[in-house]
Each structure stands twice: as structure tokens, then as C-alpha cells.
């Protein structure tokens, strides 16, 4: 669905829907990385401004060191 279609169906403010869409775009970009160290500074800064926690950033960027330690 487009933002306009969602707005028409739900009457949720378009401004809010656009912000949610941008957050999803950022999450998708972060998932393209294999490690948090590979994320460029601008994307990292944007994600922090959008409210991503350090844990979320590491998880989305493929940093699964905690999961690997749990398996040992």
C-alpha cells in the first residue's frame, strides 16, 4: 500500500506514516550490512536520530556476537 492508501483506510496522519516509512527504509538499509562496523557514519547517525537503540542497530546490521556466545 502507498502512504495515501493507508491514510485513506486508517485516517492516520500522513506525516506520521511518512516517518514510519523512513524508519522502515533505514532498517532495510541496515540489514544490507554484515557488521555494525561496516555501517557508514551518516546512516548510523540517521538511525540514532530516528530512535534506533544500539541493540537494534547491531541486530539489523548482522552483528550476532551475542547469539554466537550463547551457542558456545
mmCIF file as Biopython writes it, N, C-alpha, C and O atoms, coordinates in Angstrom:
data_model
#
loop_
_atom_site.group_PDB
_atom_site.id
_atom_site.type_symbol
_atom_site.label_atom_id
_atom_site.label_alt_id
_atom_site.label_comp_id
_atom_site.label_asym_id
_atom_site.label_entity_id
_atom_site.label_seq_id
_atom_site.pdbx_PDB_ins_code
_atom_site.Cartn_x
_atom_site.Cartn_y
_atom_site.Cartn_z
_atom_site.occupancy
_atom_site.B_iso_or_equiv
_atom_site.auth_seq_id
_atom_site.auth_asym_id
_atom_site.pdbx_PDB_model_num
ATOM 1   N N  . UNK A ? 1  ? 0.830  -1.188  0.000  1.0 0.0 1  A 1 
ATOM 2   C CA . UNK A ? 1  ? 0.000  0.000   0.000  1.0 0.0 1  A 1 
ATOM 3   C C  . UNK A ? 1  ? 0.873  1.249   0.000  1.0 0.0 1  A 1 
ATOM 4   O O  . UNK A ? 1  ? 1.990  1.236   0.518  1.0 0.0 1  A 1 
ATOM 5   N N  . UNK A ? 2  ? 0.361  2.319   -0.579 1.0 0.0 2  A 1 
ATOM 6   C CA . UNK A ? 2  ? 1.053  3.601   -0.529 1.0 0.0 2  A 1 
ATOM 7   C C  . UNK A ? 2  ? 0.648  4.326   0.753  1.0 0.0 2  A 1 
ATOM 8   O O  . UNK A ? 2  ? -0.304 3.936   1.429  1.0 0.0 2  A 1 
ATOM 9   N N  . UNK A ? 3  ? 1.373  5.365   1.066  1.0 0.0 3  A 1 
ATOM 10  C CA . UNK A ? 3  ? 1.042  6.180   2.245  1.0 0.0 3  A 1 
ATOM 11  C C  . UNK A ? 3  ? -0.366 6.755   2.098  1.0 0.0 3  A 1 
ATOM 12  O O  . UNK A ? 3  ? -1.132 6.775   3.062  1.0 0.0 3  A 1 
ATOM 13  N N  . UNK A ? 4  ? -0.707 7.217   0.911  1.0 0.0 4  A 1 
ATOM 14  C CA . UNK A ? 4  ? -2.052 7.773   0.688  1.0 0.0 4  A 1 
ATOM 15  C C  . UNK A ? 4  ? -3.138 6.721   0.886  1.0 0.0 4  A 1 
ATOM 16  O O  . UNK A ? 4  ? -4.181 7.008   1.474  1.0 0.0 4  A 1 
ATOM 17  N N  . UNK A ? 5  ? -2.901 5.511   0.403  1.0 0.0 5  A 1 
ATOM 18  C CA . UNK A ? 5  ? -3.886 4.440   0.574  1.0 0.0 5  A 1 
ATOM 19  C C  . UNK A ? 5  ? -4.063 4.087   2.054  1.0 0.0 5  A 1 
ATOM 20  O O  . UNK A ? 5  ? -5.185 3.896   2.525  1.0 0.0 5  A 1 
ATOM 21  N N  . UNK A ? 6  ? -2.955 4.004   2.772  1.0 0.0 6  A 1 
ATOM 22  C CA . UNK A ? 6  ? -3.037 3.699   4.209  1.0 0.0 6  A 1 
ATOM 23  C C  . UNK A ? 6  ? -3.770 4.814   4.938  1.0 0.0 6  A 1 
ATOM 24  O O  . UNK A ? 6  ? -4.593 4.557   5.816  1.0 0.0 6  A 1 
ATOM 25  N N  . UNK A ? 7  ? -3.468 6.052   4.570  1.0 0.0 7  A 1 
ATOM 26  C CA . UNK A ? 7  ? -4.152 7.191   5.184  1.0 0.0 7  A 1 
ATOM 27  C C  . UNK A ? 7  ? -5.662 7.132   4.926  1.0 0.0 7  A 1 
ATOM 28  O O  . UNK A ? 7  ? -6.464 7.357   5.832  1.0 0.0 7  A 1 
ATOM 29  N N  . UNK A ? 8  ? -6.031 6.832   3.695  1.0 0.0 8  A 1 
ATOM 30  C CA . UNK A ? 8  ? -7.452 6.751   3.353  1.0 0.0 8  A 1 
ATOM 31  C C  . UNK A ? 8  ? -8.158 5.653   4.140  1.0 0.0 8  A 1 
ATOM 32  O O  . UNK A ? 8  ? -9.305 5.821   4.554  1.0 0.0 8  A 1 
ATOM 33  N N  . UNK A ? 9  ? -7.480 4.537   4.345  1.0 0.0 9  A 1 
ATOM 34  C CA . UNK A ? 9  ? -8.081 3.412   5.072  1.0 0.0 9  A 1 
ATOM 35  C C  . UNK A ? 9  ? -8.126 3.627   6.581  1.0 0.0 9  A 1 
ATOM 36  O O  . UNK A ? 9  ? -9.090 3.239   7.241  1.0 0.0 9  A 1 
ATOM 37  N N  . UNK A ? 10 ? -7.074 4.249   7.126  1.0 0.0 10 A 1 
ATOM 38  C CA . UNK A ? 10 ? -6.935 4.320   8.586  1.0 0.0 10 A 1 
ATOM 39  C C  . UNK A ? 10 ? -7.131 5.706   9.172  1.0 0.0 10 A 1 
ATOM 40  O O  . UNK A ? 10 ? -7.402 5.851   10.364 1.0 0.0 10 A 1 
ATOM 41  N N  . UNK A ? 11 ? -6.993 6.722   8.335  1.0 0.0 11 A 1 
ATOM 42  C CA . UNK A ? 11 ? -7.054 8.127   8.769  1.0 0.0 11 A 1 
ATOM 43  C C  . UNK A ? 11 ? -5.887 8.494   9.701  1.0 0.0 11 A 1 
ATOM 44  O O  . UNK A ? 11 ? -5.946 9.493   10.418 1.0 0.0 11 A 1 
ATOM 45  N N  . UNK A ? 12 ? -4.824 7.666   9.678  1.0 0.0 12 A 1 
ATOM 46  C CA . UNK A ? 12 ? -3.605 8.013   10.415 1.0 0.0 12 A 1 
ATOM 47  C C  . UNK A ? 12 ? -2.939 9.163   9.673  1.0 0.0 12 A 1 
ATOM 48  O O  . UNK A ? 12 ? -2.885 9.169   8.443  1.0 0.0 12 A 1 
ATOM 49  N N  . UNK A ? 13 ? -2.438 10.129  10.418 1.0 0.0 13 A 1 
ATOM 50  C CA . UNK A ? 13 ? -1.829 11.318  9.837  1.0 0.0 13 A 1 
ATOM 51  C C  . UNK A ? 13 ? -0.706 10.942  8.863  1.0 0.0 13 A 1 
ATOM 52  O O  . UNK A ? 13 ? 0.140  10.103  9.173  1.0 0.0 13 A 1 
ATOM 53  N N  . UNK A ? 14 ? -0.710 11.571  7.683  1.0 0.0 14 A 1 
ATOM 54  C CA . UNK A ? 14 ? 0.305  11.276  6.666  1.0 0.0 14 A 1 
ATOM 55  C C  . UNK A ? 14 ? 1.712  11.576  7.155  1.0 0.0 14 A 1 
ATOM 56  O O  . UNK A ? 14 ? 2.650  10.861  6.801  1.0 0.0 14 A 1 
ATOM 57  N N  . UNK A ? 15 ? 1.878  12.609  7.955  1.0 0.0 15 A 1 
ATOM 58  C CA . UNK A ? 15 ? 3.195  12.952  8.491  1.0 0.0 15 A 1 
ATOM 59  C C  . UNK A ? 15 ? 3.745  11.779  9.290  1.0 0.0 15 A 1 
ATOM 60  O O  . UNK A ? 15 ? 4.912  11.416  9.140  1.0 0.0 15 A 1 
ATOM 61  N N  . UNK A ? 16 ? 2.914  11.187  10.135 1.0 0.0 16 A 1 
ATOM 62  C CA . UNK A ? 16 ? 3.324  10.051  10.952 1.0 0.0 16 A 1 
ATOM 63  C C  . UNK A ? 16 ? 3.639  8.842   10.064 1.0 0.0 16 A 1 
ATOM 64  O O  . UNK A ? 16 ? 4.632  8.152   10.294 1.0 0.0 16 A 1 
ATOM 65  N N  . UNK A ? 17 ? 2.821  8.586   9.076  1.0 0.0 17 A 1 
ATOM 66  C CA . UNK A ? 17 ? 3.043  7.456   8.161  1.0 0.0 17 A 1 
ATOM 67  C C  . UNK A ? 17 ? 4.353  7.628   7.389  1.0 0.0 17 A 1 
ATOM 68  O O  . UNK A ? 17 ? 5.078  6.658   7.167  1.0 0.0 17 A 1 
ATOM 69  N N  . UNK A ? 18 ? 4.651  8.852   6.985  1.0 0.0 18 A 1 
ATOM 70  C CA . UNK A ? 18 ? 5.900  9.116   6.273  1.0 0.0 18 A 1 
ATOM 71  C C  . UNK A ? 18 ? 7.102  8.857   7.167  1.0 0.0 18 A 1 
ATOM 72  O O  . UNK A ? 18 ? 8.108  8.314   6.710  1.0 0.0 18 A 1 
ATOM 73  N N  . UNK A ? 19 ? 7.010  9.237   8.429  1.0 0.0 19 A 1 
ATOM 74  C CA . UNK A ? 19 ? 8.114  8.980   9.366  1.0 0.0 19 A 1 
ATOM 75  C C  . UNK A ? 19 ? 8.317  7.485   9.567  1.0 0.0 19 A 1 
ATOM 76  O O  . UNK A ? 19 ? 9.451  7.007   9.596  1.0 0.0 19 A 1 
ATOM 77  N N  . UNK A ? 20 ? 7.222  6.749   9.707  1.0 0.0 20 A 1 
ATOM 78  C CA . UNK A ? 20 ? 7.318  5.293   9.841  1.0 0.0 20 A 1 
ATOM 79  C C  . UNK A ? 20 ? 7.954  4.674   8.604  1.0 0.0 20 A 1 
ATOM 80  O O  . UNK A ? 20 ? 8.773  3.761   8.712  1.0 0.0 20 A 1 
ATOM 81  N N  . UNK A ? 21 ? 7.580  5.165   7.444  1.0 0.0 21 A 1 
ATOM 82  C CA . UNK A ? 21 ? 8.137  4.658   6.194  1.0 0.0 21 A 1 
ATOM 83  C C  . UNK A ? 21 ? 9.647  4.880   6.143  1.0 0.0 21 A 1 
ATOM 84  O O  . UNK A ? 21 ? 10.395 3.993   5.729  1.0 0.0 21 A 1 
ATOM 85  N N  . UNK A ? 22 ? 10.088 6.054   6.560  1.0 0.0 22 A 1 
ATOM 86  C CA . UNK A ? 22 ? 11.524 6.355   6.565  1.0 0.0 22 A 1 
ATOM 87  C C  . UNK A ? 22 ? 12.279 5.456   7.543  1.0 0.0 22 A 1 
ATOM 88  O O  . UNK A ? 22 ? 13.409 5.052   7.268  1.0 0.0 22 A 1 
ATOM 89  N N  . UNK A ? 23 ? 11.665 5.144   8.676  1.0 0.0 23 A 1 
ATOM 90  C CA . UNK A ? 23 ? 12.280 4.245   9.645  1.0 0.0 23 A 1 
ATOM 91  C C  . UNK A ? 23 ? 12.432 2.842   9.042  1.0 0.0 23 A 1 
ATOM 92  O O  . UNK A ? 23 ? 13.459 2.187   9.223  1.0 0.0 23 A 1 
ATOM 93  N N  . UNK A ? 24 ? 11.414 2.400   8.337  1.0 0.0 24 A 1 
ATOM 94  C CA . UNK A ? 24 ? 11.480 1.083   7.682  1.0 0.0 24 A 1 
ATOM 95  C C  . UNK A ? 24 ? 12.568 1.084   6.609  1.0 0.0 24 A 1 
ATOM 96  O O  . UNK A ? 24 ? 13.296 0.101   6.472  1.0 0.0 24 A 1 
ATOM 97  N N  . UNK A ? 25 ? 12.688 2.160   5.855  1.0 0.0 25 A 1 
ATOM 98  C CA . UNK A ? 25 ? 13.740 2.265   4.844  1.0 0.0 25 A 1 
ATOM 99  C C  . UNK A ? 25 ? 15.120 2.171   5.487  1.0 0.0 25 A 1 
ATOM 100 O O  . UNK A ? 25 ? 16.004 1.484   4.974  1.0 0.0 25 A 1 
ATOM 101 N N  . UNK A ? 26 ? 15.302 2.863   6.612  1.0 0.0 26 A 1 
ATOM 102 C CA . UNK A ? 26 ? 16.578 2.828   7.307  1.0 0.0 26 A 1 
ATOM 103 C C  . UNK A ? 26 ? 16.877 1.419   7.800  1.0 0.0 26 A 1 
ATOM 104 O O  . UNK A ? 26 ? 18.006 0.946   7.672  1.0 0.0 26 A 1 
ATOM 105 N N  . UNK A ? 27 ? 15.886 0.748   8.357  1.0 0.0 27 A 1 
ATOM 106 C CA . UNK A ? 27 ? 16.076 -0.631  8.825  1.0 0.0 27 A 1 
ATOM 107 C C  . UNK A ? 27 ? 16.485 -1.536  7.671  1.0 0.0 27 A 1 
ATOM 108 O O  . UNK A ? 27 ? 17.357 -2.390  7.831  1.0 0.0 27 A 1 
ATOM 109 N N  . UNK A ? 28 ? 15.867 -1.359  6.520  1.0 0.0 28 A 1 
ATOM 110 C CA . UNK A ? 28 ? 16.218 -2.166  5.349  1.0 0.0 28 A 1 
ATOM 111 C C  . UNK A ? 28 ? 17.655 -1.906  4.905  1.0 0.0 28 A 1 
ATOM 112 O O  . UNK A ? 28 ? 18.368 -2.836  4.529  1.0 0.0 28 A 1 
ATOM 113 N N  . UNK A ? 29 ? 18.077 -0.653  4.949  1.0 0.0 29 A 1 
ATOM 114 C CA . UNK A ? 29 ? 19.462 -0.320  4.605  1.0 0.0 29 A 1 
ATOM 115 C C  . UNK A ? 29 ? 20.439 -0.963  5.584  1.0 0.0 29 A 1 
ATOM 116 O O  . UNK A ? 29 ? 21.476 -1.488  5.178  1.0 0.0 29 A 1 
ATOM 117 N N  . UNK A ? 30 ? 20.107 -0.922  6.869  1.0 0.0 30 A 1 
ATOM 118 C CA . UNK A ? 30 ? 20.983 -1.508  7.884  1.0 0.0 30 A 1 
ATOM 119 C C  . UNK A ? 30 ? 21.124 -3.016  7.689  1.0 0.0 30 A 1 
ATOM 120 O O  . UNK A ? 30 ? 22.187 -3.577  7.952  1.0 0.0 30 A 1 
ATOM 121 N N  . UNK A ? 31 ? 20.071 -3.667  7.237  1.0 0.0 31 A 1 
ATOM 122 C CA . UNK A ? 31 ? 20.110 -5.110  7.041  1.0 0.0 31 A 1 
ATOM 123 C C  . UNK A ? 31 ? 21.032 -5.532  5.911  1.0 0.0 31 A 1 
ATOM 124 O O  . UNK A ? 31 ? 21.376 -6.708  5.797  1.0 0.0 31 A 1 
ATOM 125 N N  . UNK A ? 32 ? 21.434 -4.589  5.077  1.0 0.0 32 A 1 
ATOM 126 C CA . UNK A ? 32 ? 22.326 -4.925  3.971  1.0 0.0 32 A 1 
ATOM 127 C C  . UNK A ? 32 ? 23.786 -5.049  4.415  1.0 0.0 32 A 1 
ATOM 128 O O  . UNK A ? 32 ? 24.641 -5.432  3.617  1.0 0.0 32 A 1 
ATOM 129 N N  . UNK A ? 33 ? 24.073 -4.735  5.658  1.0 0.0 33 A 1 
ATOM 130 C CA . UNK A ? 33 ? 25.437 -4.813  6.179  1.0 0.0 33 A 1 
ATOM 131 C C  . UNK A ? 33 ? 25.655 -6.114  6.938  1.0 0.0 33 A 1 
ATOM 132 O O  . UNK A ? 33 ? 24.712 -6.705  7.466  1.0 0.0 33 A 1 
ATOM 133 N N  . UNK A ? 34 ? 26.922 -6.557  6.987  1.0 0.0 34 A 1 
ATOM 134 C CA . UNK A ? 34 ? 27.269 -7.786  7.690  1.0 0.0 34 A 1 
ATOM 135 C C  . UNK A ? 34 ? 27.730 -7.543  9.117  1.0 0.0 34 A 1 
ATOM 136 O O  . UNK A ? 34 ? 27.732 -8.464  9.934  1.0 0.0 34 A 1 
ATOM 137 N N  . UNK A ? 35 ? 28.119 -6.314  9.423  1.0 0.0 35 A 1 
ATOM 138 C CA . UNK A ? 35 ? 28.585 -5.982  10.771 1.0 0.0 35 A 1 
ATOM 139 C C  . UNK A ? 35 ? 28.345 -4.500  11.026 1.0 0.0 35 A 1 
ATOM 140 O O  . UNK A ? 35 ? 28.337 -3.690  10.099 1.0 0.0 35 A 1 
ATOM 141 N N  . UNK A ? 36 ? 28.153 -4.163  12.276 1.0 0.0 36 A 1 
ATOM 142 C CA . UNK A ? 36 ? 27.877 -2.773  12.647 1.0 0.0 36 A 1 
ATOM 143 C C  . UNK A ? 36 ? 29.038 -1.853  12.259 1.0 0.0 36 A 1 
ATOM 144 O O  . UNK A ? 36 ? 28.833 -0.673  11.976 1.0 0.0 36 A 1 
ATOM 145 N N  . UNK A ? 37 ? 30.248 -2.398  12.247 1.0 0.0 37 A 1 
ATOM 146 C CA . UNK A ? 37 ? 31.430 -1.602  11.896 1.0 0.0 37 A 1 
ATOM 147 C C  . UNK A ? 37 ? 31.407 -1.161  10.437 1.0 0.0 37 A 1 
ATOM 148 O O  . UNK A ? 37 ? 32.078 -0.196  10.071 1.0 0.0 37 A 1 
ATOM 149 N N  . UNK A ? 38 ? 30.640 -1.862  9.601  1.0 0.0 38 A 1 
ATOM 150 C CA . UNK A ? 38 ? 30.574 -1.539  8.181  1.0 0.0 38 A 1 
ATOM 151 C C  . UNK A ? 38 ? 29.585 -0.417  7.869  1.0 0.0 38 A 1 
ATOM 152 O O  . UNK A ? 38 ? 29.610 0.127   6.765  1.0 0.0 38 A 1 
ATOM 153 N N  . UNK A ? 39 ? 28.726 -0.063  8.805  1.0 0.0 39 A 1 
ATOM 154 C CA . UNK A ? 39 ? 27.710 0.970   8.578  1.0 0.0 39 A 1 
ATOM 155 C C  . UNK A ? 39 ? 28.394 2.335   8.520  1.0 0.0 39 A 1 
ATOM 156 O O  . UNK A ? 39 ? 29.170 2.691   9.408  1.0 0.0 39 A 1 
ATOM 157 N N  . UNK A ? 40 ? 28.094 3.098   7.456  1.0 0.0 40 A 1 
ATOM 158 C CA . UNK A ? 40 ? 28.721 4.415   7.334  1.0 0.0 40 A 1 
ATOM 159 C C  . UNK A ? 40 ? 28.146 5.379   8.379  1.0 0.0 40 A 1 
ATOM 160 O O  . UNK A ? 40 ? 27.036 5.194   8.878  1.0 0.0 40 A 1 
ATOM 161 N N  . UNK A ? 41 ? 28.924 6.394   8.688  1.0 0.0 41 A 1 
ATOM 162 C CA . UNK A ? 41 ? 28.578 7.325   9.765  1.0 0.0 41 A 1 
ATOM 163 C C  . UNK A ? 41 ? 27.238 8.023   9.552  1.0 0.0 41 A 1 
ATOM 164 O O  . UNK A ? 41 ? 26.478 8.208   10.502 1.0 0.0 41 A 1 
ATOM 165 N N  . UNK A ? 42 ? 26.945 8.410   8.312  1.0 0.0 42 A 1 
ATOM 166 C CA . UNK A ? 42 ? 25.699 9.129   8.039  1.0 0.0 42 A 1 
ATOM 167 C C  . UNK A ? 42 ? 24.475 8.252   8.306  1.0 0.0 42 A 1 
ATOM 168 O O  . UNK A ? 42 ? 23.498 8.712   8.897  1.0 0.0 42 A 1 
ATOM 169 N N  . UNK A ? 43 ? 24.526 6.998   7.874  1.0 0.0 43 A 1 
ATOM 170 C CA . UNK A ? 43 ? 23.418 6.084   8.109  1.0 0.0 43 A 1 
ATOM 171 C C  . UNK A ? 43 ? 23.282 5.785   9.597  1.0 0.0 43 A 1 
ATOM 172 O O  . UNK A ? 43 ? 22.170 5.720   10.121 1.0 0.0 43 A 1 
ATOM 173 N N  . UNK A ? 44 ? 24.414 5.602   10.280 1.0 0.0 44 A 1 
ATOM 174 C CA . UNK A ? 44 ? 24.391 5.350   11.716 1.0 0.0 44 A 1 
ATOM 175 C C  . UNK A ? 44 ? 23.757 6.530   12.459 1.0 0.0 44 A 1 
ATOM 176 O O  . UNK A ? 44 ? 22.920 6.339   13.341 1.0 0.0 44 A 1 
ATOM 177 N N  . UNK A ? 45 ? 24.157 7.733   12.100 1.0 0.0 45 A 1 
ATOM 178 C CA . UNK A ? 45 ? 23.625 8.943   12.733 1.0 0.0 45 A 1 
ATOM 179 C C  . UNK A ? 45 ? 22.118 9.072   12.476 1.0 0.0 45 A 1 
ATOM 180 O O  . UNK A ? 45 ? 21.355 9.396   13.387 1.0 0.0 45 A 1 
ATOM 181 N N  . UNK A ? 46 ? 21.698 8.819   11.241 1.0 0.0 46 A 1 
ATOM 182 C CA . UNK A ? 46 ? 20.283 8.885   10.892 1.0 0.0 46 A 1 
ATOM 183 C C  . UNK A ? 46 ? 19.478 7.886   11.720 1.0 0.0 46 A 1 
ATOM 184 O O  . UNK A ? 46 ? 18.414 8.215   12.244 1.0 0.0 46 A 1 
ATOM 185 N N  . UNK A ? 47 ? 19.994 6.669   11.833 1.0 0.0 47 A 1 
ATOM 186 C CA . UNK A ? 47 ? 19.295 5.634   12.600 1.0 0.0 47 A 1 
ATOM 187 C C  . UNK A ? 47 ? 19.166 6.037   14.070 1.0 0.0 47 A 1 
ATOM 188 O O  . UNK A ? 47 ? 18.111 5.839   14.673 1.0 0.0 47 A 1 
ATOM 189 N N  . UNK A ? 48 ? 20.211 6.590   14.642 1.0 0.0 48 A 1 
ATOM 190 C CA . UNK A ? 48 ? 20.138 7.029   16.043 1.0 0.0 48 A 1 
ATOM 191 C C  . UNK A ? 48 ? 19.141 8.170   16.195 1.0 0.0 48 A 1 
ATOM 192 O O  . UNK A ? 48 ? 18.408 8.214   17.183 1.0 0.0 48 A 1 
ATOM 193 N N  . UNK A ? 49 ? 19.098 9.095   15.236 1.0 0.0 49 A 1 
ATOM 194 C CA . UNK A ? 49 ? 18.138 10.196  15.280 1.0 0.0 49 A 1 
ATOM 195 C C  . UNK A ? 49 ? 16.708 9.688   15.156 1.0 0.0 49 A 1 
ATOM 196 O O  . UNK A ? 49 ? 15.785 10.291  15.703 1.0 0.0 49 A 1 
ATOM 197 N N  . UNK A ? 50 ? 16.521 8.593   14.449 1.0 0.0 50 A 1 
ATOM 198 C CA . UNK A ? 50 ? 15.194 8.017   14.283 1.0 0.0 50 A 1 
ATOM 199 C C  . UNK A ? 50 ? 14.784 7.172   15.488 1.0 0.0 50 A 1 
ATOM 200 O O  . UNK A ? 50 ? 13.647 6.706   15.564 1.0 0.0 50 A 1 
ATOM 201 N N  . UNK A ? 51 ? 15.701 6.976   16.422 1.0 0.0 51 A 1 
ATOM 202 C CA . UNK A ? 51 ? 15.340 6.294   17.657 1.0 0.0 51 A 1 
ATOM 203 C C  . UNK A ? 51 ? 15.793 4.856   17.777 1.0 0.0 51 A 1 
ATOM 204 O O  . UNK A ? 51 ? 15.410 4.177   18.730 1.0 0.0 51 A 1 
ATOM 205 N N  . UNK A ? 52 ? 16.593 4.368   16.848 1.0 0.0 52 A 1 
ATOM 206 C CA . UNK A ? 52 ? 17.100 3.003   16.961 1.0 0.0 52 A 1 
ATOM 207 C C  . UNK A ? 52 ? 18.044 2.888   18.156 1.0 0.0 52 A 1 
ATOM 208 O O  . UNK A ? 52 ? 18.884 3.760   18.380 1.0 0.0 52 A 1 
ATOM 209 N N  . UNK A ? 53 ? 17.902 1.821   18.909 1.0 0.0 53 A 1 
ATOM 210 C CA . UNK A ? 53 ? 18.807 1.577   20.032 1.0 0.0 53 A 1 
ATOM 211 C C  . UNK A ? 53 ? 20.084 0.921   19.505 1.0 0.0 53 A 1 
ATOM 212 O O  . UNK A ? 53 ? 20.123 0.443   18.371 1.0 0.0 53 A 1 
ATOM 213 N N  . UNK A ? 54 ? 21.125 0.904   20.337 1.0 0.0 54 A 1 
ATOM 214 C CA . UNK A ? 54 ? 22.372 0.249   19.949 1.0 0.0 54 A 1 
ATOM 215 C C  . UNK A ? 54 ? 22.136 -1.232  19.662 1.0 0.0 54 A 1 
ATOM 216 O O  . UNK A ? 54 ? 22.701 -1.782  18.717 1.0 0.0 54 A 1 
ATOM 217 N N  . UNK A ? 55 ? 21.311 -1.868  20.467 1.0 0.0 55 A 1 
ATOM 218 C CA . UNK A ? 55 ? 20.991 -3.274  20.270 1.0 0.0 55 A 1 
ATOM 219 C C  . UNK A ? 55 ? 20.302 -3.497  18.924 1.0 0.0 55 A 1 
ATOM 220 O O  . UNK A ? 55 ? 20.641 -4.432  18.199 1.0 0.0 55 A 1 
ATOM 221 N N  . UNK A ? 56 ? 19.339 -2.642  18.591 1.0 0.0 56 A 1 
ATOM 222 C CA . UNK A ? 56 ? 18.637 -2.763  17.314 1.0 0.0 56 A 1 
ATOM 223 C C  . UNK A ? 56 ? 19.587 -2.562  16.141 1.0 0.0 56 A 1 
ATOM 224 O O  . UNK A ? 56 ? 19.520 -3.287  15.148 1.0 0.0 56 A 1 
ATOM 225 N N  . UNK A ? 57 ? 20.469 -1.578  16.259 1.0 0.0 57 A 1 
ATOM 226 C CA . UNK A ? 57 ? 21.430 -1.319  15.185 1.0 0.0 57 A 1 
ATOM 227 C C  . UNK A ? 57 ? 22.330 -2.526  14.961 1.0 0.0 57 A 1 
ATOM 228 O O  . UNK A ? 57 ? 22.545 -2.942  13.822 1.0 0.0 57 A 1 
ATOM 229 N N  . UNK A ? 58 ? 22.852 -3.085  16.040 1.0 0.0 58 A 1 
ATOM 230 C CA . UNK A ? 58 ? 23.732 -4.240  15.921 1.0 0.0 58 A 1 
ATOM 231 C C  . UNK A ? 58 ? 22.987 -5.437  15.335 1.0 0.0 58 A 1 
ATOM 232 O O  . UNK A ? 58 ? 23.524 -6.160  14.496 1.0 0.0 58 A 1 
ATOM 233 N N  . UNK A ? 59 ? 21.783 -5.635  15.769 1.0 0.0 59 A 1 
ATOM 234 C CA . UNK A ? 59 ? 20.993 -6.770  15.283 1.0 0.0 59 A 1 
ATOM 235 C C  . UNK A ? 59 ? 20.663 -6.615  13.799 1.0 0.0 59 A 1 
ATOM 236 O O  . UNK A ? 59 ? 20.786 -7.571  13.033 1.0 0.0 59 A 1 
ATOM 237 N N  . UNK A ? 60 ? 20.249 -5.428  13.394 1.0 0.0 60 A 1 
ATOM 238 C CA . UNK A ? 60 ? 19.901 -5.201  11.998 1.0 0.0 60 A 1 
ATOM 239 C C  . UNK A ? 60 ? 21.119 -5.268  11.083 1.0 0.0 60 A 1 
ATOM 240 O O  . UNK A ? 60 ? 21.020 -5.711  9.939  1.0 0.0 60 A 1 
ATOM 241 N N  . UNK A ? 61 ? 22.263 -4.828  11.589 1.0 0.0 61 A 1 
ATOM 242 C CA . UNK A ? 61 ? 23.481 -4.802  10.779 1.0 0.0 61 A 1 
ATOM 243 C C  . UNK A ? 61 ? 24.192 -6.150  10.766 1.0 0.0 61 A 1 
ATOM 244 O O  . UNK A ? 61 ? 25.303 -6.253  10.247 1.0 0.0 61 A 1 
ATOM 245 N N  . UNK A ? 62 ? 23.578 -7.174  11.320 1.0 0.0 62 A 1 
ATOM 246 C CA . UNK A ? 62 ? 24.135 -8.508  11.232 1.0 0.0 62 A 1 
ATOM 247 C C  . UNK A ? 62 ? 25.144 -8.867  12.298 1.0 0.0 62 A 1 
ATOM 248 O O  . UNK A ? 62 ? 25.792 -9.909  12.205 1.0 0.0 62 A 1 
ATOM 249 N N  . UNK A ? 63 ? 25.291 -8.036  13.298 1.0 0.0 63 A 1 
ATOM 250 C CA . UNK A ? 63 ? 26.235 -8.323  14.380 1.0 0.0 63 A 1 
ATOM 251 C C  . UNK A ? 63 ? 25.558 -9.267  15.360 1.0 0.0 63 A 1 
ATOM 252 O O  . UNK A ? 63 ? 24.750 -8.840  16.184 1.0 0.0 63 A 1 
ATOM 253 N N  . UNK A ? 64 ? 25.884 -10.533 15.272 1.0 0.0 64 A 1 
ATOM 254 C CA . UNK A ? 64 ? 25.248 -11.531 16.133 1.0 0.0 64 A 1 
ATOM 255 C C  . UNK A ? 64 ? 26.234 -12.165 17.092 1.0 0.0 64 A 1 
ATOM 256 O O  . UNK A ? 64 ? 26.145 -13.361 17.371 1.0 0.0 64 A 1 
ATOM 257 N N  . UNK A ? 65 ? 27.170 -11.386 17.599 1.0 0.0 65 A 1 
ATOM 258 C CA . UNK A ? 65 ? 28.169 -11.903 18.519 1.0 0.0 65 A 1 
ATOM 259 C C  . UNK A ? 65 ? 27.524 -12.475 19.774 1.0 0.0 65 A 1 
ATOM 260 O O  . UNK A ? 65 ? 27.976 -13.497 20.292 1.0 0.0 65 A 1 
ATOM 261 N N  . UNK A ? 66 ? 26.469 -11.824 20.270 1.0 0.0 66 A 1 
ATOM 262 C CA . UNK A ? 66 ? 25.796 -12.319 21.465 1.0 0.0 66 A 1 
ATOM 263 C C  . UNK A ? 66 ? 25.164 -13.678 21.205 1.0 0.0 66 A 1 
ATOM 264 O O  . UNK A ? 66 ? 25.198 -14.559 22.064 1.0 0.0 66 A 1 
ATOM 265 N N  . UNK A ? 67 ? 24.586 -13.848 20.017 1.0 0.0 67 A 1 
ATOM 266 C CA . UNK A ? 67 ? 23.973 -15.128 19.677 1.0 0.0 67 A 1 
ATOM 267 C C  . UNK A ? 67 ? 25.036 -16.215 19.564 1.0 0.0 67 A 1 
ATOM 268 O O  . UNK A ? 67 ? 24.809 -17.347 19.991 1.0 0.0 67 A 1 
ATOM 269 N N  . UNK A ? 68 ? 26.201 -15.883 18.991 1.0 0.0 68 A 1 
ATOM 270 C CA . UNK A ? 68 ? 27.280 -16.843 18.856 1.0 0.0 68 A 1 
ATOM 271 C C  . UNK A ? 68 ? 27.803 -17.262 20.220 1.0 0.0 68 A 1 
ATOM 272 O O  . UNK A ? 68 ? 28.100 -18.438 20.432 1.0 0.0 68 A 1 
ATOM 273 N N  . UNK A ? 69 ? 27.921 -16.317 21.150 1.0 0.0 69 A 1 
ATOM 274 C CA . UNK A ? 69 ? 28.380 -16.647 22.507 1.0 0.0 69 A 1 
ATOM 275 C C  . UNK A ? 69 ? 27.402 -17.553 23.220 1.0 0.0 69 A 1 
ATOM 276 O O  . UNK A ? 69 ? 27.808 -18.421 23.993 1.0 0.0 69 A 1 
ATOM 277 N N  . UNK A ? 70 ? 26.111 -17.362 22.970 1.0 0.0 70 A 1 
ATOM 278 C CA . UNK A ? 70 ? 25.092 -18.181 23.616 1.0 0.0 70 A 1 
ATOM 279 C C  . UNK A ? 70 ? 25.148 -19.615 23.126 1.0 0.0 70 A 1 
ATOM 280 O O  . UNK A ? 70 ? 24.764 -20.536 23.848 1.0 0.0 70 A 1 
ATOM 281 N N  . UNK A ? 71 ? 25.626 -19.813 21.903 1.0 0.0 71 A 1 
ATOM 282 C CA . UNK A ? 71 ? 25.703 -21.165 21.358 1.0 0.0 71 A 1 
ATOM 283 C C  . UNK A ? 71 ? 26.901 -21.941 21.886 1.0 0.0 71 A 1 
ATOM 284 O O  . UNK A ? 71 ? 26.913 -23.170 21.833 1.0 0.0 71 A 1 
ATOM 285 N N  . UNK A ? 72 ? 27.893 -21.246 22.389 1.0 0.0 72 A 1 
ATOM 286 C CA . UNK A ? 72 ? 29.116 -21.907 22.873 1.0 0.0 72 A 1 
ATOM 287 C C  . UNK A ? 72 ? 28.912 -22.537 24.222 1.0 0.0 72 A 1 
ATOM 288 O O  . UNK A ? 72 ? 29.839 -23.133 24.772 1.0 0.0 72 A 1 
#
